[in-house]
Amino acid sequence: MRLLLDTHTLLWFLLEDSRLSTRAWDNIADPDASVFVSPASIWEIAIKISLGKYALPSPFISFWEEQLQANDFALLPISVPHTARVAVLPFHHRDPFDRLIIAQSLVEVIPVVSSDATFDDYGVKRIW
């Protein structure tokens, strides 16, 4: 199964946060799963760090290089079809990072692992 992680899901998995549901954890940890991360998530985290709202346990670049490799997560590059889909999405969700993740999920037909029920309004297959 292919999975796309929402930003909070990515962080909660990497930092072993108890807020991550058991179902989400099991799907992400499944050795047969192909897990994707949007660059939008890494960008969102970078912005939160620059605003002082968040900190990583190690330097930014080394954290991502180590974690993506250690967990066998792949980046899902942002493409023109993804951004074109954002342009026509209704505004159920106002967060630009989430809107891009939603668009990537819809274009690539990949379920999103997220606790955010607003994703359901877009017809995204959501795992939580």
Contacts in CASP RR format, 6 or more apart in sequence:
PFRMAT RR
TARGET T0000
AUTHOR 0000-0000-0000
METHOD contacts of the structure
MODEL  1
MRLLLDTHTLLWFLLEDSRLSTRAWDNIADPDASVFVSPASIWEIAIKIS
LGKYALPSPFISFWEEQLQANDFALLPISVPHTARVAVLPFHHRDPFDRL
IIAQSLVEVIPVVSSDATFDDYGVKRIW
1 27 0 8 1.000
1 30 0 8 1.000
1 32 0 8 1.000
1 33 0 8 1.000
1 34 0 8 1.000
1 111 0 8 1.000
2 33 0 8 1.000
2 34 0 8 1.000
2 35 0 8 1.000
2 36 0 8 1.000
2 108 0 8 1.000
2 110 0 8 1.000
2 111 0 8 1.000
3 27 0 8 1.000
3 28 0 8 1.000
3 33 0 8 1.000
3 34 0 8 1.000
3 35 0 8 1.000
3 36 0 8 1.000
3 110 0 8 1.000
3 111 0 8 1.000
3 112 0 8 1.000
3 113 0 8 1.000
3 127 0 8 1.000
4 36 0 8 1.000
4 37 0 8 1.000
4 38 0 8 1.000
4 76 0 8 1.000
4 101 0 8 1.000
4 104 0 8 1.000
4 105 0 8 1.000
4 108 0 8 1.000
4 110 0 8 1.000
4 111 0 8 1.000
4 112 0 8 1.000
4 113 0 8 1.000
5 13 0 8 1.000
5 28 0 8 1.000
5 35 0 8 1.000
5 36 0 8 1.000
5 37 0 8 1.000
5 38 0 8 1.000
5 41 0 8 1.000
5 73 0 8 1.000
5 112 0 8 1.000
5 113 0 8 1.000
5 114 0 8 1.000
6 41 0 8 1.000
6 98 0 8 1.000
6 101 0 8 1.000
6 112 0 8 1.000
6 113 0 8 1.000
6 114 0 8 1.000
6 115 0 8 1.000
6 116 0 8 1.000
6 119 0 8 1.000
7 40 0 8 1.000
7 41 0 8 1.000
7 44 0 8 1.000
7 45 0 8 1.000
7 97 0 8 1.000
7 98 0 8 1.000
7 101 0 8 1.000
8 19 0 8 1.000
8 114 0 8 1.000
8 115 0 8 1.000
8 116 0 8 1.000
9 20 0 8 1.000
9 24 0 8 1.000
9 28 0 8 1.000
9 113 0 8 1.000
9 114 0 8 1.000
9 115 0 8 1.000
10 37 0 8 1.000
10 41 0 8 1.000
11 17 0 8 1.000
11 45 0 8 1.000
12 19 0 8 1.000
12 20 0 8 1.000
13 20 0 8 1.000
13 24 0 8 1.000
13 25 0 8 1.000
13 28 0 8 1.000
13 71 0 8 1.000
14 67 0 8 1.000
14 71 0 8 1.000
15 57 0 8 1.000
19 115 0 8 1.000
21 115 0 8 1.000
21 128 0 8 1.000
23 127 0 8 1.000
23 128 0 8 1.000
24 113 0 8 1.000
24 115 0 8 1.000
24 127 0 8 1.000
24 128 0 8 1.000
27 33 0 8 1.000
27 113 0 8 1.000
27 127 0 8 1.000
28 35 0 8 1.000
28 113 0 8 1.000
34 74 0 8 1.000
35 71 0 8 1.000
35 72 0 8 1.000
35 73 0 8 1.000
35 74 0 8 1.000
36 73 0 8 1.000
36 74 0 8 1.000
36 75 0 8 1.000
36 76 0 8 1.000
36 110 0 8 1.000
37 68 0 8 1.000
37 73 0 8 1.000
37 74 0 8 1.000
37 75 0 8 1.000
37 76 0 8 1.000
38 75 0 8 1.000
38 76 0 8 1.000
38 78 0 8 1.000
38 97 0 8 1.000
38 100 0 8 1.000
38 101 0 8 1.000
38 104 0 8 1.000
39 75 0 8 1.000
39 76 0 8 1.000
39 77 0 8 1.000
39 78 0 8 1.000
40 78 0 8 1.000
40 97 0 8 1.000
40 100 0 8 1.000
40 101 0 8 1.000
40 104 0 8 1.000
41 97 0 8 1.000
41 101 0 8 1.000
42 64 0 8 1.000
43 97 0 8 1.000
44 97 0 8 1.000
45 54 0 8 1.000
45 56 0 8 1.000
46 60 0 8 1.000
48 54 0 8 1.000
49 55 0 8 1.000
49 56 0 8 1.000
49 60 0 8 1.000
56 63 0 8 1.000
57 63 0 8 1.000
58 66 0 8 1.000
67 73 0 8 1.000
68 74 0 8 1.000
68 75 0 8 1.000
76 104 0 8 1.000
76 108 0 8 1.000
76 110 0 8 1.000
78 100 0 8 1.000
78 104 0 8 1.000
79 107 0 8 1.000
81 107 0 8 1.000
82 100 0 8 1.000
82 103 0 8 1.000
82 104 0 8 1.000
82 107 0 8 1.000
83 100 0 8 1.000
83 103 0 8 1.000
85 103 0 8 1.000
85 106 0 8 1.000
85 107 0 8 1.000
86 99 0 8 1.000
86 100 0 8 1.000
86 103 0 8 1.000
89 99 0 8 1.000
89 102 0 8 1.000
89 103 0 8 1.000
89 122 0 8 1.000
90 121 0 8 1.000
90 122 0 8 1.000
92 118 0 8 1.000
92 121 0 8 1.000
92 122 0 8 1.000
93 99 0 8 1.000
93 102 0 8 1.000
93 116 0 8 1.000
93 118 0 8 1.000
93 119 0 8 1.000
93 121 0 8 1.000
93 122 0 8 1.000
98 116 0 8 1.000
98 118 0 8 1.000
98 119 0 8 1.000
101 112 0 8 1.000
101 114 0 8 1.000
102 112 0 8 1.000
102 119 0 8 1.000
102 122 0 8 1.000
102 124 0 8 1.000
104 110 0 8 1.000
105 111 0 8 1.000
105 112 0 8 1.000
105 119 0 8 1.000
105 124 0 8 1.000
105 125 0 8 1.000
106 122 0 8 1.000
106 123 0 8 1.000
106 124 0 8 1.000
111 124 0 8 1.000
111 125 0 8 1.000
111 126 0 8 1.000
111 127 0 8 1.000
112 119 0 8 1.000
112 124 0 8 1.000
112 125 0 8 1.000
112 126 0 8 1.000
112 127 0 8 1.000
113 126 0 8 1.000
113 127 0 8 1.000
113 128 0 8 1.000
114 126 0 8 1.000
114 127 0 8 1.000
114 128 0 8 1.000
115 128 0 8 1.000
116 126 0 8 1.000
117 126 0 8 1.000
119 126 0 8 1.000
120 126 0 8 1.000
END
